[in-house]
Structure formats: C-alpha cells, structure tokens
C-alpha cells in the first residue's frame, strides 16, 4: 500500500483501482469490464430481449412457482391481457345470445296489420322464410310498440297463419293471392296444396296447352301495343285489330283433300312449301297439335287480356281467302278484336 501511495504521489496522478469480480464470467468478459474502467467510460446498458409469450394463465402460474430465476425472466414478458377485456367479450357474447331468443307468443306487424301467434307456429316448417327469420340467426326490426315488423302487405298473412296452425286452405277467390304470398315466404307445403285446388289446377292444364305456342306471350304483348298505338293516333276510345287463329298448319279445303288426301303430317316438304304464306293480319296464332281448338285459344286470349284489366271483344269476320296455287285459297279464319280502353 505504501508503494502504491508513493507512486501516486510521485506521478501526481491517481491510479485506477483494480477490481475483483467474483461472478463466474468468462475471461473475455472480465477483461472487457477492466478496459472500460481504465478508460473511464460508462458501461453500456445491458441489452434486454422482450419475449412475447402466449402462454395461458395456468402455465404462467407454474413458471412462477418453479424457481426464482424463472420469476425474474417473467418480468420481461409481455403482460397478459387484462381480465376486463375477457369479461367484455363474455358480456358481448351473452348479449348476442340474448338477442336470438324469442318469447313464446310473438306479436307481429305485417305491413301495418297486427297479428299474434305462437313461435312454434312460425317455425312449423323448417325450410320456410318465417322459420329462418325467427330462428335467431337474423335480426328482425321492431315497431314503436315492440312488435316484430315484416315489410309485406298483411292482407293475406292471416291465410298464411291459418295454414301453419291447422292446415286450412283459403277460399277459392283468394287462392291466387295467397299462392303469391306462399311463394314469397317459401312455404312449400302450402304451395303444393294450393296448386292441387281450383283455380290453380285448371291453370296448370291451360298452361300445358299454351306451352304448345311458345310465341303466345309475345303475341299477347303485340296485341296490346298495336291497340294502344292505334287508339292514341285516332284519339279513340277503342281500337280494332285483325287476328288470325288457326289450328292446322295448312289450309284444309274441299279442293285440297282430293289432291293430297292427307293432313300435313304426311305431306312432303315440296308439297308443304306450296301453301306457305302469311295472312294479312296484325297478329297470327297457330298452328298447334292438341285437342283444344280455335275457340279454346280465343278464350285464353280474352281471359288473359281481362286479367290485365283490358276489355276485349272478338268476332269472326271471314277467312283469309288468299290465293295460293291454281284454285287453292287460304281458308284460315280471321277474327276482329275490339280493344276498349275506357
């Protein structure tokens, strides 16, 4: 110690003290610390690696109880999510579950008309729109009084409920309207029952006949357009059209039978071309192969126009009588349709 003191006094400089590090550090680390002390430099702060762990609370508890070293390492881990967030998630899930529950008695507001029924009635058939709406998977708005609101005309919703309750079918004059509502709510059993009753059964038979005339709907639209245009041009209350309605493809006349002695099904293509022509009319219907005759098709035309609110009267005014070949003339019947607009 005296030697050190003399050296310090002679040199006039303060010699650095030596340190002895008892920690079991490697030799390279010890020399590095001494070098920083001699150069009077500040020791660098230790670098800490933060480890984000997704371990559960049970694993963290086990790590904390294992040893004190592990507890020190846990200080550098990212803190677990606060319990308040977990409670918030549970509360949100419970709120959603609560919104999917319905009372046993359901008050309904269908387009401003009020109904009350049981939940089991609305869920009677699983594949229907009503069962899906009240399954709890969809949000249903409520009106000011708390009734579940359905944005649909409620005039025939009572018939829907009567079928779901007891299988009761509507009166005949309500069948078509209830059928449309059943299509909207996708109630298959009701649709099947209605289609087996009048007037829908008759409509299916009639449609089977009209399917033989794929141009029927287009011609119907053509009649309406021509009649409207003529009435507007003439500033008239009604308009008249000439319409040809014939069942056979070729005219069947007494002069034709001795020559061909057959119907069109047995004629050759060259023979058929001799009679190809277009009658000078506004619209032409035909031919078709069915038991239904010309008068049946005329009834369909008048009925479908009436369904659209258009009054139509028809009468036969003769035949086409167009010359075809030699002494053969077209004998297709021509009908005059009178379309009244008001």
C-alpha angles and dihedrals in degrees: 000000000000091000090053091048092051092049090051092048094046096048095039089221131109112242118219118252120241119239129211113209110205094193116106095248122154118262093251092055092049093052090048092056092049091051092054090049093051092049090047091233126151115257111247117249114256116260113240124200113211112215118202108212127193093197118142124247091258092056091048091052091051091050092050092053096045100074144330092250091060090049090056091051090052089064089072095049122101109263116252120258110278116258091238091070091052090050090049091054091050091049091050092051091049090051091053092048091050091053090056094060121094131194120251091247113053122204111207136196108196108183092322096316115112125225135171124202143147122275090235090058092058090047095048094115117034099208095057130104092240092054090051093048092053097038092094094247095100136053115245118194121228131216125235092279095049099258118144107252125221115185097221136103106272097202092105101024089099089063089052091053092046090057093047091050103043109355090254116164124215126251116277095256090056098045097096094048093045089048090059090050091048089054090052093050091040095231101166099184091053092049091052092049094048094048089057092056133070134303092020094053090056089046090057091052092047092048090053087060094045090051086071087067106055090178093055098104092044091052091048090055090047091055091053094047095048093046092049093048094049093047091051093047093050094036086231134150092230141020132213128219135184113229127182116212117181133159103201121064092225129040112260110210134159089251093054100049098065090049099048101014091199145072124258094272090075101039121110122239092253091053092047093053090059089069101039111124144125121244116232097250138116097245132009129202122194178183114349139156112230142100090256109097137206094282091055091055091047089054090052092051094049093044094050092049090050089051087061092049095257119133113219130179123186139190135172113253099181139282133304092252091186115161112248111170134335105329096341119115133182111259099184111140119248121209128197114220119200112201113197116199101186 
